[in-house]
Amino acid sequence: MNWYRVQLNGKNFLLNLQDNPRKYGFYTTKDVEAESFEEAELKAVKLVRDDETLRISPLNEKDDSPMIYVEEMRILDQDEERLSDSGHSFYIEDDEIS
């Protein structure tokens, strides 16, 4: 098995940050051990979906679901340091929700 570095982009997350509901996106990076690129993608997305902050926060309606996309993925070198948790870098996707 190899270790993979997976860079993800979450989009369309309706979050109420600082009492101001808006749609946000975010970037995050996850390192996962997997047997293939496909398995690494599934594991990385699952880590994001299981993130307690994102699981309880989205206010989206069922027909306007948030999405998570793989931006980039690569196999880590054997001597390369693995990330334990890279956190999230949020950005605003749209204007305030009225």
DSSP file (Angstrom, degrees, kcal/mol; ACC not computed):
  #  RESIDUE AA STRUCTURE BP1 BP2  ACC     N-H-->O    O-->H-N    N-H-->O    O-->H-N    TCO  KAPPA ALPHA  PHI   PSI    X-CA   Y-CA   Z-CA
    1    1 A M              0   0    0      0, 0.0     2,-0.3     0, 0.0    34,-0.2   0.000 360.0 360.0 360.0 150.8    0.0    0.0    0.0
    2    2 A N  E     -A   34   0A   0     32,-2.3    32,-2.7    34,-0.0     2,-0.4  -0.752 360.0-119.5-113.5 161.9    1.0    3.6   -0.7
    3    3 A W  E     -A   33   0A   0     73,-0.4    73,-3.0    -2,-0.3     2,-0.4  -0.879  31.2-161.9 -98.4 137.2    0.3    6.9    1.1
    4    4 A Y  E     -AB  32  75A   0     28,-3.2    28,-2.2    -2,-0.4     2,-0.6  -0.930  15.6-143.7-120.6 142.0   -1.5    9.5   -1.0
    5    5 A R  E     -AB  31  74A   0     69,-2.9    69,-1.7    -2,-0.4     2,-0.5  -0.940  23.6-169.9-103.4 119.7   -1.8   13.2   -0.6
    6    6 A V  E     -AB  30  73A   0     24,-3.2    24,-2.7    -2,-0.6     2,-0.6  -0.945  10.3-158.4-117.7 118.4   -5.3   14.3   -1.6
    7    7 A Q  E     -AB  29  72A   0     65,-3.1    64,-3.2    -2,-0.5    65,-1.5  -0.861  19.5-168.1 -97.7 125.8   -6.2   17.9   -2.0
    8    8 A L  E     -AB  28  70A   0     20,-3.3    20,-1.9    -2,-0.6     2,-0.5  -0.810  18.4-155.0-118.4 152.9   -9.9   18.5   -1.8
    9    9 A N  E     -AB  27  69A   0     60,-2.9    60,-2.7    -2,-0.3     2,-0.4  -0.971  10.2-159.7-126.9 114.5  -12.3   21.4   -2.6
   10   10 A G  E     -AB  26  68A   0     16,-2.6    16,-2.3    -2,-0.5     2,-0.3  -0.789  17.2-173.0 -90.9 135.7  -15.6   21.5   -0.8
   11   11 A K  E     + B   0  67A   0     56,-3.1    56,-2.5    -2,-0.4    14,-0.2  -0.935  51.4  22.8-130.7 152.4  -18.3   23.7   -2.5
   12   12 A N  E     +     0   0A   0     -2,-0.3     2,-0.8    54,-0.2    13,-0.2   0.847  66.5 159.3  69.5  39.0  -21.7   24.9   -1.7
   13   13 A F  E     -A   24   0A   0     11,-2.7    11,-3.0    -3,-0.2     2,-0.9  -0.844  30.5-152.2 -95.0 109.7  -21.6   24.6    2.1
   14   14 A L  E     +A   23   0A   0     -2,-0.8    45,-3.1     9,-0.2     2,-0.3  -0.733  28.9 173.0 -81.9 108.4  -24.3   26.9    3.6
   15   15 A L  E     -A   22   0A   0      7,-2.6     7,-2.2    -2,-0.9     2,-0.9  -0.895  37.4-138.6-123.2 147.8  -22.8   27.8    7.0
   16   16 A N  E >   +A   21   0A   0     -2,-0.3     3,-0.5    41,-0.3     2,-0.5  -0.717  36.1 168.7-104.1  79.8  -23.9   30.1    9.7
   17   17 A L  E >  S-A   20   0A   0     -2,-0.9     3,-0.7     3,-0.7    -2,-0.1  -0.819  70.6  -4.6 -95.3 130.0  -20.5   31.6   10.7
   18   18 A Q  T 3  S-     0   0    0     -2,-0.5    -1,-0.2     1,-0.2    -2,-0.0   0.876 127.5 -63.2  55.7  42.7  -20.6   34.6   13.0
   19   19 A D  T <  S+     0   0    0     -3,-0.5    -1,-0.2     1,-0.1    -2,-0.1   0.854 115.5 111.5  53.6  40.2  -24.4   34.7   12.8
   20   20 A N  E <   -A   17   0A   0     -3,-0.7    -3,-0.7     2,-0.1     2,-0.2  -0.710  60.9-147.1-144.2  86.0  -24.2   35.4    9.1
   21   21 A P  E     +A   16   0A   0      0, 0.0    76,-1.8     0, 0.0     2,-0.3  -0.361  36.3 147.8 -61.6 124.4  -25.5   32.5    6.9
   22   22 A R  E     -A   15   0A   0     -7,-2.2    -7,-2.6    74,-0.2     2,-0.5  -0.958  51.0 -99.3-148.2 162.9  -23.5   32.4    3.6
   23   23 A K  E     -A   14   0A   0     72,-0.4    70,-3.2    -2,-0.3    71,-1.0  -0.785  45.5-177.3 -89.6 129.9  -22.4   29.8    1.1
   24   24 A Y  E     -AC  13  92A   0    -11,-3.0   -11,-2.7    -2,-0.5     2,-0.3  -0.870  17.6-161.1-123.6 155.7  -18.7   28.8    1.6
   25   25 A G  E     - C   0  91A   0     66,-2.7    66,-2.5    -2,-0.3     2,-0.3  -0.795  15.5-166.4-119.9 171.0  -16.3   26.6   -0.1
   26   26 A F  E     -AC  10  90A   0    -16,-2.3   -16,-2.6    -2,-0.3     2,-0.4  -0.991  16.1-139.1-154.9 159.2  -13.1   25.3    1.4
   27   27 A Y  E     +AC   9  89A   0     62,-1.7    62,-2.4    -2,-0.3     2,-0.3  -0.945  27.1 165.1-116.8 143.6   -9.8   23.6    0.6
   28   28 A T  E     -A    8   0A   0    -20,-1.9   -20,-3.3    -2,-0.4     2,-0.4  -0.980  24.6-141.0-151.7 158.1   -8.2   20.8    2.7
   29   29 A T  E     -A    7   0A   0     58,-0.4    57,-0.7    -2,-0.3     2,-0.4  -0.986  16.6-173.0-125.5 133.6   -5.5   18.3    2.3
   30   30 A K  E     -A    6   0A   0    -24,-2.7   -24,-3.2    -2,-0.4     2,-0.5  -0.982  14.4-150.3-127.3 137.5   -5.7   14.7    3.6
   31   31 A D  E     +A    5   0A   0     -2,-0.4     2,-0.3    52,-0.3   -26,-0.2  -0.931  27.4 172.8-103.7 127.1   -3.0   12.0    3.6
   32   32 A V  E     -A    4   0A   0    -28,-2.2   -28,-3.2    -2,-0.5     2,-0.5  -0.963  32.3-127.2-135.7 150.2   -4.4    8.5    3.4
   33   33 A E  E     +A    3   0A   0     -2,-0.3     2,-0.3   -30,-0.2   -30,-0.2  -0.861  46.7 148.1 -96.4 128.3   -3.0    5.0    3.0
   34   34 A A  E     -A    2   0A   0    -32,-2.7   -32,-2.3    -2,-0.5     3,-0.1  -0.960  55.1-124.0-155.0 167.0   -4.6    3.1    0.2
   35   35 A E  S    S+     0   0    0     -2,-0.3     2,-0.3   -34,-0.2     3,-0.1   0.588  92.8  10.7 -92.1 -13.0   -4.1    0.5   -2.5
   36   36 A S  S  > S-     0   0    0    -34,-0.1     4,-2.3     1,-0.1     5,-0.2  -0.969  77.6-102.7-156.0 167.2   -5.1    2.7   -5.4
   37   37 A F  H  > S+     0   0    0     -2,-0.3     4,-2.4     2,-0.2     5,-0.2   0.893 121.0  54.1 -60.3 -40.2   -5.9    6.3   -6.4
   38   38 A E  H  > S+     0   0    0      1,-0.2     4,-2.1     2,-0.2    -1,-0.2   0.924 109.9  45.4 -62.6 -45.3   -9.6    5.4   -6.4
   39   39 A E  H  > S+     0   0    0      1,-0.2     4,-2.5     2,-0.2    -1,-0.2   0.889 111.3  53.7 -66.3 -38.1   -9.4    4.1   -2.8
   40   40 A A  H  X S+     0   0    0     -4,-2.3     4,-2.5     2,-0.2     5,-0.2   0.908 108.0  50.4 -61.9 -42.1   -7.4    7.1   -1.7
   41   41 A E  H  X S+     0   0    0     -4,-2.4     4,-2.5     2,-0.2     5,-0.2   0.942 111.5  47.6 -60.3 -48.1  -10.1    9.4   -3.1
   42   42 A L  H  X S+     0   0    0     -4,-2.1     4,-2.1     1,-0.2    -2,-0.2   0.904 113.6  47.5 -61.2 -42.8  -12.9    7.6   -1.3
   43   43 A K  H  X S+     0   0    0     -4,-2.5     4,-2.0     2,-0.2    -1,-0.2   0.908 112.6  48.5 -66.6 -41.9  -11.0    7.5    2.0
   44   44 A A  H  X S+     0   0    0     -4,-2.5     4,-1.7     2,-0.2    -2,-0.2   0.921 112.4  47.9 -65.5 -44.0  -10.1   11.3    1.8
   45   45 A V  H  X S+     0   0    0     -4,-2.5     4,-2.8     1,-0.2    -1,-0.2   0.897 110.0  53.6 -63.5 -39.5  -13.6   12.3    1.0
   46   46 A K  H  X S+     0   0    0     -4,-2.1     4,-2.3    -5,-0.2    -1,-0.2   0.898 104.7  54.8 -62.7 -40.1  -14.9   10.1    3.8
   47   47 A L  H  < S+     0   0    0     -4,-2.0     4,-0.4     2,-0.2    -1,-0.2   0.907 111.7  44.5 -58.8 -41.3  -12.5   11.9    6.3
   48   48 A V  H >< S+     0   0    0     -4,-1.7     3,-1.3     1,-0.2    -2,-0.2   0.932 113.2  49.6 -69.2 -45.7  -14.0   15.2    5.2
   49   49 A R  H 3< S+     0   0    0     -4,-2.8    -2,-0.2     1,-0.3    -1,-0.2   0.828 110.9  50.8 -62.9 -30.8  -17.6   14.0    5.4
   50   50 A D  T 3< S+     0   0    0     -4,-2.3     2,-0.3    -5,-0.2    -1,-0.3   0.511  79.2 120.6 -84.6  -4.9  -17.0   12.6    8.8
   51   51 A D    <>  -     0   0    0     -3,-1.3     4,-2.2    -4,-0.4     3,-0.4  -0.462  62.2-143.3 -62.5 119.5  -15.5   15.8   10.1
   52   52 A E  H  > S+     0   0    0     -2,-0.3     4,-1.7     1,-0.2     5,-0.2   0.843  95.8  56.7 -57.9 -38.1  -17.8   16.8   13.0
   53   53 A T  H  > S+     0   0    0      1,-0.2     4,-0.9     2,-0.2    -1,-0.2   0.920 113.9  38.2 -60.8 -44.6  -17.6   20.5   12.2
   54   54 A L  H  4 S+     0   0    0     -3,-0.4    -1,-0.2    -6,-0.2    -2,-0.2   0.783 111.2  59.5 -79.9 -26.9  -18.9   20.0    8.7
   55   55 A R  H  < S+     0   0    0     -4,-2.2    -2,-0.2     1,-0.2    -1,-0.2   0.876 115.8  31.7 -70.2 -36.9  -21.4   17.3    9.5
   56   56 A I  H  < S+     0   0    0     -4,-1.7    -1,-0.2    -5,-0.2    -2,-0.2   0.610 114.8  60.9 -96.4 -11.5  -23.4   19.4   11.9
   57   57 A S     <  +     0   0    0     -4,-0.9   -41,-0.3    -5,-0.2    -2,-0.1   0.881  69.0  99.7 -88.8 -39.9  -22.9   22.8   10.3
   58   58 A P        -     0   0    0      0, 0.0   -43,-0.2     0, 0.0   -45,-0.1  -0.216  43.5-170.8 -60.1 135.8  -24.3   22.8    6.8
   59   59 A L        +     0   0    0    -45,-3.1   -44,-0.1     2,-0.0   -46,-0.1   0.202  37.1 140.6-104.6  11.5  -27.8   24.4    6.5
   60   60 A N        -     0   0    0    -46,-0.3     2,-0.1     1,-0.1     5,-0.1  -0.170  54.4-118.1 -60.0 146.0  -28.4   23.3    2.9
   61   61 A E    >   -     0   0    0      3,-0.2     3,-1.8     1,-0.1    -1,-0.1  -0.427  33.9-105.5 -72.2 159.8  -31.7   22.1    1.7
   62   62 A K  T 3  S+     0   0    0      1,-0.3     3,-0.5    -2,-0.1    -1,-0.1   0.812 121.4  52.4 -60.8 -30.9  -31.8   18.5    0.4
   63   63 A D  T 3  S+     0   0    0      1,-0.2    -1,-0.3     2,-0.0    -3,-0.0   0.332 108.6  52.7 -88.0   8.9  -32.0   19.7   -3.2
   64   64 A D  S <  S+     0   0    0     -3,-1.8    -1,-0.2     2,-0.0    -3,-0.2  -0.395  81.1 175.4-137.2  55.2  -28.9   22.0   -2.8
   65   65 A S        -     0   0    0     -3,-0.5     2,-0.1    -5,-0.1    -3,-0.1  -0.263  32.4-113.9 -70.0 147.1  -26.3   19.6   -1.3
   66   66 A P        -     0   0    0      0, 0.0     2,-0.3     0, 0.0   -54,-0.2  -0.458  34.6-150.8 -71.1 154.9  -22.7   20.5   -0.6
   67   67 A M  E     -B   11   0A   0    -56,-2.5   -56,-3.1    -2,-0.1     2,-0.4  -0.920  10.0-149.6-130.2 153.7  -20.1   18.7   -2.8
   68   68 A I  E     -B   10   0A   0     -2,-0.3     2,-0.3   -58,-0.2   -58,-0.2  -0.992  17.6-172.9-126.7 126.2  -16.5   17.6   -2.3
   69   69 A Y  E     -B    9   0A   0    -60,-2.7   -60,-2.9    -2,-0.4     2,-0.6  -0.897  26.1-122.0-119.8 145.8  -14.2   17.4   -5.3
   70   70 A V  E     +B    8   0A   0     -2,-0.3   -62,-0.2   -62,-0.2     3,-0.1  -0.773  26.6 179.0 -83.4 123.9  -10.6   16.1   -5.6
   71   71 A E  E     -     0   0A   0    -64,-3.2     2,-0.3    -2,-0.6   -63,-0.2   0.826  66.8  -8.7 -90.5 -40.1   -8.4   18.9   -6.9
   72   72 A E  E     -B    7   0A   0    -65,-1.5   -65,-3.1     2,-0.0    -1,-0.4  -0.988  59.3-173.7-158.7 149.5   -5.1   17.0   -7.0
   73   73 A M  E     +B    6   0A   0     -2,-0.3     2,-0.3   -67,-0.2   -67,-0.2  -0.991   9.8 163.4-150.2 141.4   -3.7   13.7   -5.8
   74   74 A R  E     -B    5   0A   0    -69,-1.7   -69,-2.9    -2,-0.3     2,-0.4  -0.989  39.6-103.0-152.7 159.1   -0.3   12.1   -5.7
   75   75 A I  E     -B    4   0A   0     -2,-0.3   -71,-0.3   -71,-0.2     2,-0.2  -0.694  41.0-126.1 -81.6 133.3    1.6    9.3   -4.1
   76   76 A L        -     0   0    0    -73,-3.0   -73,-0.4    -2,-0.4     2,-0.1  -0.534  22.7-110.8 -78.2 146.0    3.9   10.4   -1.3
   77   77 A D    >   -     0   0    0     -2,-0.2     3,-1.5     1,-0.1    -1,-0.1  -0.422  31.4-112.2 -67.6 152.6    7.6    9.5   -1.3
   78   78 A Q  T 3  S+     0   0    0      1,-0.3    -1,-0.1    -2,-0.1    -2,-0.1   0.840 117.5  43.4 -58.7 -35.0    8.5    7.0    1.4
   79   79 A D  T 3  S+     0   0    0      2,-0.1     2,-0.3     0, 0.0    -1,-0.3   0.414  89.2 113.9 -92.3   2.6   10.6    9.6    3.3
   80   80 A E  S <  S-     0   0    0     -3,-1.5     2,-0.1     1,-0.1    -4,-0.1  -0.555  72.9-113.7 -78.7 135.4    8.0   12.4    3.0
   81   81 A E        -     0   0    0     -2,-0.3     2,-0.3     1,-0.1    -1,-0.1  -0.426  29.3-133.8 -68.2 138.4    6.4   13.6    6.2
   82   82 A R        -     0   0    0     -2,-0.1     2,-0.3    -6,-0.0    -1,-0.1  -0.699  15.0-119.5 -94.9 146.8    2.7   12.8    6.4
   83   83 A L        -     0   0    0     -2,-0.3   -52,-0.3     1,-0.2     3,-0.1  -0.627  15.4-164.6 -81.3 139.1    0.1   15.4    7.5
   84   84 A S  S    S-     0   0    0     -2,-0.3     2,-0.3     1,-0.3    -1,-0.2   0.864  78.7 -15.6 -89.4 -42.5   -1.9   14.6   10.6
   85   85 A D        -     0   0    0    -55,-0.1    -1,-0.3     1,-0.1   -55,-0.1  -0.802  52.2-172.5-162.5 119.0   -4.6   17.3   10.0
   86   86 A S        -     0   0    0    -57,-0.7   -56,-0.1    -2,-0.3    -1,-0.1   0.536  33.8-146.7 -91.8  -6.1   -4.4   20.2    7.6
   87   87 A G        -     0   0    0    -58,-0.1   -58,-0.4   -59,-0.0     2,-0.4  -0.302  29.3 -66.8  72.0-161.9   -7.6   21.9    8.7
   88   88 A H        -     0   0    0    -60,-0.1     2,-0.6   -62,-0.0   -60,-0.2  -0.980  26.3-152.1-131.7 141.3   -9.8   23.9    6.3
   89   89 A S  E     -C   27   0A   0    -62,-2.4   -62,-1.7    -2,-0.4     2,-0.2  -0.934  27.6-157.2-111.0 105.4   -9.2   27.1    4.4
   90   90 A F  E     -C   26   0A   0     -2,-0.6     2,-0.3   -64,-0.2   -64,-0.3  -0.496  13.5-176.6 -86.0 150.8  -12.7   28.6    3.8
   91   91 A Y  E     -C   25   0A   0    -66,-2.5   -66,-2.7    -2,-0.2     2,-0.4  -0.980  31.6-107.3-140.2 152.5  -13.7   31.1    1.1
   92   92 A I  E     -C   24   0A   0     -2,-0.3   -68,-0.3   -68,-0.2     3,-0.1  -0.651  26.5-173.9 -82.1 131.0  -17.0   32.9    0.4
   93   93 A E        -     0   0    0    -70,-3.2     2,-0.3    -2,-0.4   -69,-0.2   0.769  62.7  -0.5 -95.0 -30.3  -18.9   31.6   -2.6
   94   94 A D  S    S-     0   0    0    -71,-1.0    -1,-0.1     1,-0.1     3,-0.1  -0.854  83.3 -71.5-148.5-178.9  -21.8   34.1   -2.8
   95   95 A D  S    S-     0   0    0     -2,-0.3   -72,-0.4     1,-0.2    -1,-0.1  -0.188  70.8 -65.4 -72.5 171.3  -23.4   37.1   -1.3
   96   96 A E        -     0   0    0    -74,-0.1     2,-0.5     1,-0.1   -74,-0.2  -0.212  50.8-117.7 -57.5 147.2  -25.3   37.0    2.0
   97   97 A I              0   0    0    -76,-1.8    -1,-0.1     1,-0.1    -3,-0.0  -0.769 360.0 360.0 -86.6 128.9  -28.4   34.9    2.2
   98   98 A S              0   0    0     -2,-0.5    -1,-0.1     0, 0.0    -2,-0.1   0.465 360.0 360.0 -86.3 360.0  -31.5   37.1    3.0
